[in-house]
Every structure is written in C-alpha cells, then in structure tokens.
Amino acid sequence: MVYRFRVILNAKEDIFRDLELRHDQSLEDFHNSITQAFGFGGQEMASFYLSNDEWTQEEEFPLFDMSDGMDEKRTMGQTALHEILDEHQTKMIYVYDFLNYWTFMVELAEIAQETDGVDYPNLIFAHGQLPEEPPTTEFEGVDASDADFDFGDDSDDEFGDMDHLDDYDLDQLY
C-alpha cells in the first residue's frame, strides 16, 4: 500500500508538497522526504505529532528520544506509517528546527496501490517556494498587555517567598 500525503507549510501563502511513501516506511523516512522536498539541510531536530481534526497537537514522535529514561517516546525510526495512520487517523503536525519552528500540517489524502517501477518515497507535486525565514504564527485573542490579571494576596503561597531566591544556592543542584 502507498500513503499519499499533502504537507503544507503553516503560512499565508500556499506552499505545499505532495509525497508518496509505502505504508511500511518509517516516520524517519517521511522526515527525510519532507526535508528534501522543501530544501532543508536535514541536520536540525524535528518531531511529528498526531493531530485531531482541529489540528490539536497530540502524541509526539521525535527524531531522537532525549528523555533520558523519563517519559520515553517512540522515535521516528521506530514507527512505521501504518502503525499510527489509517483512514480514520489522517492528520499530523510536523515541526522542523525547534529554534526556527518551521511548522507543517500533514494530511494523509489517499491510500492506494503501489505502482510498479516507482521508487518510494516519491515527490509527486510541489507548489510554492519556501521563504527564507519561517512564517510567524499570530494568535488571535486577548492581548496580555490589556488583560486584568488578579492574583490576589496569596499569589506566592504555592511557590513560597519569591523575593528570596538569591538566598538559595542553585549551583548545588548540578
């Protein structure tokens, strides 16, 4: 089986790539395909996140597990596409380069039969040029500078007296 994806840069302009991968290829194969299709060097950290229909970020699949044994995650290389995606679970978010935060919406558009003579992964369509800088995401809602936050008299109770942090030798923690 072949999974056909549309990978859309989260930007005002229409910038996307359509890619095909075999259902048994890994998320790491998909990561490499996306970086090549958009012209990235591929040396930056990245993660896929399962997503619901409202594009809410859910389970993470990082390129490398950096949890040091705490809250371990399945990595891209350990996860085949068919293990997490099907006709019901079709959406993911892909983030490349956590310093610049290139963010893409990924959708499984079709599950089809393999075509003889085609090498997978396969870039089947490209539209738009990647900008030099990642697009910024603007959030709508309350401007924090206009908000009236009331923390009351006991705002420090949960964390202790915040005025005396200099009294603690934080170097002892390391």
C-alpha beads as a LAMMPS data file, in Angstrom:
LAMMPS data file: protein, C-alpha beads

174 atoms
173 bonds

1 atom types
1 bond types

-500.0 500.0 xlo xhi
-500.0 500.0 ylo yhi
-500.0 500.0 zlo zhi

Masses

1 110.0

Atoms # bond

1 1 1 0.000 0.000 0.000
2 1 1 1.081 3.578 -0.696
3 1 1 0.214 6.540 1.502
4 1 1 -0.226 9.834 -0.361
5 1 1 0.315 12.922 1.755
6 1 1 -0.068 16.661 1.369
7 1 1 2.482 18.549 3.517
8 1 1 1.518 22.215 3.907
9 1 1 3.715 24.928 5.392
10 1 1 1.774 26.855 8.035
11 1 1 1.933 30.178 6.179
12 1 1 -0.388 32.664 4.493
13 1 1 0.942 31.689 1.059
14 1 1 0.135 28.307 -0.488
15 1 1 3.339 26.293 -0.067
16 1 1 2.958 22.532 -0.095
17 1 1 4.376 19.239 -1.333
18 1 1 2.568 16.023 -2.203
19 1 1 4.542 12.926 -1.274
20 1 1 4.030 9.176 -1.573
21 1 1 5.536 6.618 0.788
22 1 1 4.967 2.909 1.276
23 1 1 2.817 2.174 4.318
24 1 1 5.683 0.253 5.952
25 1 1 8.208 3.092 5.679
26 1 1 9.122 4.891 8.892
27 1 1 8.369 8.389 10.083
28 1 1 12.118 8.977 9.746
29 1 1 11.838 8.149 6.031
30 1 1 8.969 10.634 5.862
31 1 1 11.036 13.258 7.739
32 1 1 13.893 12.819 5.247
33 1 1 11.448 13.141 2.333
34 1 1 9.982 16.362 3.708
35 1 1 13.381 17.948 4.329
36 1 1 14.487 17.092 0.792
37 1 1 11.208 18.201 -0.796
38 1 1 11.372 21.608 0.901
39 1 1 15.128 22.059 0.515
40 1 1 16.196 21.846 4.170
41 1 1 19.631 20.542 5.099
42 1 1 18.091 17.889 7.340
43 1 1 20.506 18.342 10.248
44 1 1 18.027 20.008 12.657
45 1 1 15.833 18.315 15.269
46 1 1 12.270 17.560 14.272
47 1 1 9.118 15.861 15.542
48 1 1 5.843 14.576 14.208
49 1 1 2.722 14.948 16.331
50 1 1 -0.516 13.093 15.798
51 1 1 -3.351 15.552 15.393
52 1 1 -7.119 15.558 15.534
53 1 1 -9.420 17.272 13.024
54 1 1 -8.900 20.646 14.741
55 1 1 -5.090 20.347 14.352
56 1 1 -4.521 19.882 18.072
57 1 1 -1.051 18.566 18.816
58 1 1 -1.202 15.108 20.412
59 1 1 1.323 12.238 20.762
60 1 1 4.898 13.180 19.782
61 1 1 7.286 11.118 17.640
62 1 1 10.705 12.829 17.864
63 1 1 13.684 12.207 15.624
64 1 1 15.680 11.180 18.718
65 1 1 14.486 10.227 22.192
66 1 1 16.097 12.741 24.512
67 1 1 14.072 11.811 27.600
68 1 1 16.963 10.078 29.447
69 1 1 14.589 7.336 30.548
70 1 1 11.846 9.682 31.724
71 1 1 8.639 9.757 29.673
72 1 1 10.230 7.819 26.802
73 1 1 8.769 8.387 23.361
74 1 1 8.739 6.208 20.265
75 1 1 11.090 7.780 17.774
76 1 1 10.523 8.354 14.085
77 1 1 12.843 5.479 13.214
78 1 1 10.892 3.077 15.453
79 1 1 7.493 3.954 13.989
80 1 1 6.104 2.795 10.645
81 1 1 3.462 4.941 8.977
82 1 1 0.792 2.220 9.110
83 1 1 1.237 1.891 12.894
84 1 1 -0.206 5.351 13.547
85 1 1 -2.079 6.412 10.404
86 1 1 -5.125 4.996 8.660
87 1 1 -8.357 6.171 7.050
88 1 1 -9.569 7.416 10.469
89 1 1 -6.327 8.969 11.782
90 1 1 -5.136 11.120 8.876
91 1 1 -3.596 14.262 10.363
92 1 1 -0.215 15.094 11.845
93 1 1 1.787 18.194 12.611
94 1 1 5.460 18.222 11.622
95 1 1 7.884 20.655 13.255
96 1 1 11.381 21.072 11.817
97 1 1 14.154 23.045 13.548
98 1 1 12.939 23.929 17.019
99 1 1 14.956 27.166 17.013
100 1 1 13.122 28.499 13.960
101 1 1 9.964 26.414 14.294
102 1 1 9.077 25.533 10.709
103 1 1 5.595 24.070 11.182
104 1 1 3.734 21.928 8.663
105 1 1 0.273 20.408 8.564
106 1 1 0.422 16.877 7.180
107 1 1 -2.607 15.024 5.922
108 1 1 -2.960 11.506 4.590
109 1 1 -5.001 12.180 1.454
110 1 1 -5.230 8.682 -0.022
111 1 1 -4.241 5.068 0.471
112 1 1 -3.516 3.454 -2.892
113 1 1 -1.784 0.513 -4.516
114 1 1 1.938 0.678 -5.298
115 1 1 2.859 1.475 -8.872
116 1 1 5.412 -0.813 -10.499
117 1 1 8.675 0.943 -11.319
118 1 1 8.152 3.818 -8.862
119 1 1 10.722 4.358 -6.122
120 1 1 9.276 5.387 -2.777
121 1 1 9.353 7.909 -1.196
122 1 1 8.197 9.834 -4.230
123 1 1 7.647 13.586 -4.607
124 1 1 4.614 13.847 -6.876
125 1 1 3.856 17.588 -6.758
126 1 1 5.405 20.804 -5.437
127 1 1 3.730 24.193 -5.148
128 1 1 5.276 27.425 -3.862
129 1 1 8.739 28.376 -2.706
130 1 1 9.913 28.098 0.860
131 1 1 10.518 31.590 2.294
132 1 1 13.953 32.457 3.667
133 1 1 12.537 32.897 7.176
134 1 1 9.912 30.706 8.824
135 1 1 6.456 32.263 8.915
136 1 1 5.397 33.628 12.276
137 1 1 2.198 32.380 13.764
138 1 1 -0.046 35.111 15.064
139 1 1 -2.564 34.205 17.712
140 1 1 -5.928 35.882 17.983
141 1 1 -7.459 36.679 21.336
142 1 1 -6.722 38.770 24.365
143 1 1 -3.622 40.943 24.275
144 1 1 -1.794 40.118 27.520
145 1 1 -0.867 43.784 27.991
146 1 1 -4.592 44.645 28.127
147 1 1 -5.609 41.806 30.429
148 1 1 -6.588 42.459 34.031
149 1 1 -4.997 39.638 35.995
150 1 1 -5.899 39.405 39.695
151 1 1 -3.532 37.146 41.574
152 1 1 -4.860 38.207 44.979
153 1 1 -2.796 38.471 48.152
154 1 1 -1.639 34.835 48.169
155 1 1 -0.032 34.648 44.700
156 1 1 3.326 33.493 46.120
157 1 1 1.895 30.890 48.526
158 1 1 2.159 27.990 46.071
159 1 1 5.820 28.665 45.335
160 1 1 6.999 30.183 48.597
161 1 1 8.508 33.634 49.014
162 1 1 9.818 34.540 45.553
163 1 1 11.686 37.604 46.862
164 1 1 14.389 35.443 48.453
165 1 1 15.505 33.276 45.511
166 1 1 19.015 34.723 45.799
167 1 1 19.295 33.002 49.197
168 1 1 19.255 29.560 47.534
169 1 1 22.464 28.128 46.133
170 1 1 21.090 26.746 42.848
171 1 1 24.571 25.532 41.830
172 1 1 24.131 22.711 44.361
173 1 1 21.552 21.150 42.073
174 1 1 24.187 20.349 39.449

Bonds

1 1 1 2
2 1 2 3
3 1 3 4
4 1 4 5
5 1 5 6
6 1 6 7
7 1 7 8
8 1 8 9
9 1 9 10
10 1 10 11
11 1 11 12
12 1 12 13
13 1 13 14
14 1 14 15
15 1 15 16
16 1 16 17
17 1 17 18
18 1 18 19
19 1 19 20
20 1 20 21
21 1 21 22
22 1 22 23
23 1 23 24
24 1 24 25
25 1 25 26
26 1 26 27
27 1 27 28
28 1 28 29
29 1 29 30
30 1 30 31
31 1 31 32
32 1 32 33
33 1 33 34
34 1 34 35
35 1 35 36
36 1 36 37
37 1 37 38
38 1 38 39
39 1 39 40
40 1 40 41
41 1 41 42
42 1 42 43
43 1 43 44
44 1 44 45
45 1 45 46
46 1 46 47
47 1 47 48
48 1 48 49
49 1 49 50
50 1 50 51
51 1 51 52
52 1 52 53
53 1 53 54
54 1 54 55
55 1 55 56
56 1 56 57
57 1 57 58
58 1 58 59
59 1 59 60
60 1 60 61
61 1 61 62
62 1 62 63
63 1 63 64
64 1 64 65
65 1 65 66
66 1 66 67
67 1 67 68
68 1 68 69
69 1 69 70
70 1 70 71
71 1 71 72
72 1 72 73
73 1 73 74
74 1 74 75
75 1 75 76
76 1 76 77
77 1 77 78
78 1 78 79
79 1 79 80
80 1 80 81
81 1 81 82
82 1 82 83
83 1 83 84
84 1 84 85
85 1 85 86
86 1 86 87
87 1 87 88
88 1 88 89
89 1 89 90
90 1 90 91
91 1 91 92
92 1 92 93
93 1 93 94
94 1 94 95
95 1 95 96
96 1 96 97
97 1 97 98
98 1 98 99
99 1 99 100
100 1 100 101
101 1 101 102
102 1 102 103
103 1 103 104
104 1 104 105
105 1 105 106
106 1 106 107
107 1 107 108
108 1 108 109
109 1 109 110
110 1 110 111
111 1 111 112
112 1 112 113
113 1 113 114
114 1 114 115
115 1 115 116
116 1 116 117
117 1 117 118
118 1 118 119
119 1 119 120
120 1 120 121
121 1 121 122
122 1 122 123
123 1 123 124
124 1 124 125
125 1 125 126
126 1 126 127
127 1 127 128
128 1 128 129
129 1 129 130
130 1 130 131
131 1 131 132
132 1 132 133
133 1 133 134
134 1 134 135
135 1 135 136
136 1 136 137
137 1 137 138
138 1 138 139
139 1 139 140
140 1 140 141
141 1 141 142
142 1 142 143
143 1 143 144
144 1 144 145
145 1 145 146
146 1 146 147
147 1 147 148
148 1 148 149
149 1 149 150
150 1 150 151
151 1 151 152
152 1 152 153
153 1 153 154
154 1 154 155
155 1 155 156
156 1 156 157
157 1 157 158
158 1 158 159
159 1 159 160
160 1 160 161
161 1 161 162
162 1 162 163
163 1 163 164
164 1 164 165
165 1 165 166
166 1 166 167
167 1 167 168
168 1 168 169
169 1 169 170
170 1 170 171
171 1 171 172
172 1 172 173
173 1 173 174
